[in-house]
Amino acid sequence: MASYLIANYNVNNSEGYGAYVAAVVPTIVAHGGKILVAGTGSTPEEGNPGGVTVVLEFLTREALHAW
């Protein structure tokens, strides 16, 4: 069964974030993960969420945990 990771956060260092994304994407793919959502512009229904939302899908919970 597929497993999902949902993250919502603010970026405080744009230059560092670009390097982080470039480094982390290959690790997601190497573990069989897919990026379903990644970016800004989410519309919150309640609360005060961060500016970036990411949703990752992995084939299994074990693959997600291994990542």
N, C-alpha and C positions, 0 to 999 in steps of 0.2 A: 504494500500500500504506500502511496506517495506521502511524503512528509514535507512540510513547509516551514520556512523560517521567515518571520516578518520582523523587520527592523524599522524604526523611525527615529531619526536623530538630526542634530544640527551639525553643520560643518563649520569649524572655527579656523581652519587653515586650508584655504583653497589649493595652494600649490602642493602641499603634502597630500591632500585628498586625491588629486589627480594621479600622483605616484602610487597611492594606496590602491586605487581602483585598477590601475594597470597591473599591479602585482597580484591582486586577489582574484580577478576574473579567471585567469588560467587555473587556479586551484579549485574554483567552483566547478569548472568544466571537467577537470581531471577526476572529480568525484561523482561525475554523472549529473551534476546540477544544472538547472536552467534558471536564468534570470527572467522572471515573469513581469516584474515591475521594478523600475529603478529611476528615481528622479524626484523633481520638486513639483509642486502644484497640486498636492492632494487637497481635497476638501474635507476638513474635519466635521464630524457630526457633533462631537462634544469634546471638551477638554482643550488643551493647548499643545498639540503635537509638534514635533520637530519639523524642520523644513524638508527633509529627504525621507522618502519611503522606499524600502526595498522589500520585494517578496521573491524568495528563492524556492524552487521546487526540486526535491531530490526523489529518486525512485523509491527509496526505503528510508526508514528512520535510522537504520545502521549507516547508510551512506551519508546522511546528514550529520550524524554524530562523528563519523570518521573525518569529515571535512573539518 
